[in-house]
Amino acid sequence: MPSRYSAVSDSARSVTQNLWRNSDFRSLWAGQTASQVGEHSSLVILPLIAVLTLDVGADQLGVLRAVGQAPQLLLALFVGVWVDKWRTRTVMVVADLGRALALGGAAVAALVGGLDMPVLLAVAFAVGALSVFFDVAYQASLVRLVKRDQLLQGNSAIEASRSAAQIGGPALGGTMTSLLSAPIAAAASALFFVVSFLGISRVRHRESIPAQPGGPQRVWLRIHEGLRFVAGDALLRTVCLASAAFQLSFAAMMTTYLLFLPRELHLSGTAIGLALAATGPGALVGSLLAARLPRRLGYGATLVGAAVIGDGVMLCVPALHGASVATIPALIAINLVFGAFGQLVNVAIMAVRQAVTPDAMQGRVAATITFAGMGLTPVGSLLGGLLAEHWGMRAALLVTAAGMMLSPVLMVLSPLARLGPLLPSPDKPQ
């Protein structure tokens, strides 16, 4: 590797202990965890309400998911510029309050009998837009809050909770929708954002934000700087492309998956929640692996191997038939493996991305990768709905799950696959 890389410090345990003594980091971690649980549970609560309560078709479900994901495509690049010149704490607490109000509005609409597709579409878009602000801000906030030698440990803790919420949140959302009424499920999800607001409000660190010229031309120039930086770095470029391939296919697969489980396998909401809940313990296992495997095997081998196993296991889902005794245990095993290796990929990818990015570019790099990766999720959701409508749910699920394998293929064809147990030096030029 180039000389700008240096070995990870041998004093990782001491660094981690010092990190958890930082009350501001603990507040950020607690708030971010609650926010991620609220976000990812709501992303399933709204579609399941549409499927189980409003009895929408595959194409309508695809539209609902696409509307909720569209802000990632429409806003991400601009949000990256704004976050680089705003205090991240302010961005996060405002985003939390906004999402709590949006979901609370959905609960009220349900209670008065006014919950329909237009209301769900409006709530989904509002939650999606505010989530873009929160997600970019929390990724930038860590770099401003902790020391450079604490980034790997801090990122591992933050990404562990994010990935657990991303994968386990749908299980919680499915369970709440099944066991509780629709308005109570939406209100419960809103409460997570209130908890996040209270936690992040406790962060006392005053961020030092460099003065930056404004104006529309300057905004576009800074967006271009972020795009050019990602495109010019081989590692970040691969992260961006692999993320785009995965998110496109994953969004399509999830749209089909949420239809396949209740309608093809005839599972109840409780059974769906139980099966998806296995991703939570899986994510915990992945967090433990992420603290060890990249240093032993190298980041490249870890990323490729984990992506192949974690994405490949979803190809087993279309082979399942009916609500037999073996169906739920099989789904639990599949989601456990997917959660573990998906978490391992998420933590390792984030560590590489943050380490090779200068502090002044963190917001824009996070937003650029969000734009390229998560920005394709509306397209994926629409595609999944169309495939399920015209090809059938089983065929659509097989095709979309196979598409997820494009991510490790792109890694293998890039320098990322050869990255060893090294991270950039803290004195890398800014």
Buried (B, 14 or more C-beta within 10 A) or exposed (E): EEEEBBEBEEEBEEBBEBBBEBEBBBBBBBBBBBBBBBBBBBBBBBBBBBBBBBEBBBBBBBBBBBBBBBBBBBBBBBBBBBBBBBBBBEBBBBBBBBBBBBBBBBBBBBBEEEBEEEBBBBBBBBBBBBBBBBBBBBBBBBBBBBEBBBBBBBBBBBBBBBBBBBBBBBBBBBBBBBEBBBBBBBBBBBBBBBBBBBBBBBBEBEBEEEEEEEEEEEBEEBBEBBBEBBEEBEBBBBBBBBBBBBBBBBBBBBBBBBBBBBEBBEBBBEBBBBBBBBBBBBBBBBBBBBBEBBBEBBBBBBBBBBBBBBBBBBBBBBEBEEBEEEBBEBBBBBBBBBBBBBBBBBBBBBBBBBBBBEBEBBBBBBBBBBBBBBBBBBBBBBBBBBBBBEBBBBBBBBBBBBBBBBBBBBBBEBBBBEBBBBBBBEEBEE
